[in-house]
Amino acid sequence: MSVGAAEALPVRRLRGRGGRDLDLGILGFGGAPLGNYPRAIDDATAAATLDAAWDGGVRFFDTAPQYGLGLGERRMGAFLARRPRGQFVLSTKVGRLLVPCAPDERDARHFVDVPPCRIVYDYGYDGVMRSLEASRARLGIDRFDIVHCHDIDAGTDGTGPVIDERIGSFLDGGWRALEALRAAGDIAAVGAGLNSWQVCQRLADLADFDLFLLAGRYTLLEQGALASFLPLCAARGIAVVVGGPFNSGILATGVTAAARYDYRAPPAEVIARVATIERICRAHGVAMAAAALQFPLAHPAVVSVLAGAQAPAEVAGNLALLRVPIPAALWSDLKAAGLMRRDAPC
């Protein structure tokens, strides 16, 4: 779908199982870049970027303790403190506790110039409650609308004893904490933010989730989630927020020396696939980034797509991509070339 230049950002409703619904803009702000990914920015630039998102109609903001080891939450909190609480939807994540450490022991991962902290995974009841308390302090906010179990699949292939232990710990502890908060009306929705649709589907069969934040696995490059996960969500009324619509950038930049796929240099087969997608988009006069951003929104289970930014111009660019008309023939040609699944609802 495309958004007209003079239109307000459309919203879609997330039906909360605890009785409170949320209206999410089809474009949300993904907070990872505020944590200095992939490069460092200063506080003023972060604030200007968030202001640009707000001025463009964005009212759904997502963050996590991991993003810059707390830096992303602090920057987002400083921005949201200037906005009426009832006018935005905020989500954060649990499962990673930040523990101060020596600078040479910090667990920065893909983030740069971040506070000296290491990450401790804890999906238990006490760990989840401690994580939320710490996030509230960093953000300076009294409540969250959505809380996600974060990256329970991290460092795994979605199977094996590590993920079994994490899922067991979460269901025995962290899930009970979040379910109680939802029942009390303290949060509207409980989700899981993951990079594996298979693990999302496994969790959907184990607990009563309101939504899933699926990052990088329902894009122009990857549509395996159409096999069973997305139909399951549509049938059960589980909302899906799609993160990483550009697969860490390559679907926005195209094939360049600096292109990244899943946070690293892309393999040869991805480079070849992206080059062909880009060629077909160009033949229809459409920027590949526009097709990539709009593609997930065609699925009936998807309520929003998260796109991050590190500068006001990047925010403006993302908003402009939503306004680009996508001809049906473009989707047809991508399917005919074997670059999109035939059952993709475009």
Summary of the structure (lengths in Angstrom):
residues: 346
radius of gyration: 19.1
end to end distance: 9.1
largest distance: 55.6
contacts: 1203
relative contact order: 0.14
helix: 42%
strand: 17%
